[in-house]
Amino acid sequence: MTFKIRGDFMLKRNFGPIWRVRMKRYSLVIASALLLSFSGAALAAVVTVSGSGQSYDSGTAMANARADAIAKCTARGGTPLEEVYSHMTRASLWLASVVIRCEVP
């Protein structure tokens, strides 16, 4: 690579070895960032949380049970994935229970 500085004076500079060292350093940084992001995903665990609810209305009891399970999941810092099990029983009130899978970091 040549640079023209003032008239006929030419400056010649070779960027070969310096460029290779910088590229190795950049590729090392990118590779380590990718490894850290993948290892963070690998450390996430899937746990199950349960919630319960009761009400005179069956729909409200189930909604309360789901809300309770989601609140327990988010209290652990996780995100709800799927509902695994739900059950409803009639006593003097409607009793509902829900089990949810939750991904926790």
Steps between C-alpha positions, in 0.01 A plus 500: 500500500645837406412848613584813304617784720590840342604470143713211385598367846347155550464326836476125492357316799451127548200410717545121473608373845321775695173423321530129575558561872198729519280254315606220736416721797159592358418141419598397854270764646211395278553131579509563875183713482321220317617243753376713788158544341466126433617404848245737653225325307632163610484601867127577484294238683142390450309466827136434578296728722147450626229746577162471664184704500150489641179679423123456474546518119692223326661729239618745764650217708699373198613853410617556859693171495674592173580849629645350819724261306618775263574728796713227661685451171576869450601534867783257421598716204371255243261493210201263477530244220191280508221374720566139592201411718179660621233360729172633638294367793166606637477523878314784668705709253667421169862398568747514212863400473740561210855377433711708259847441353721799554843583353722652768849641427 
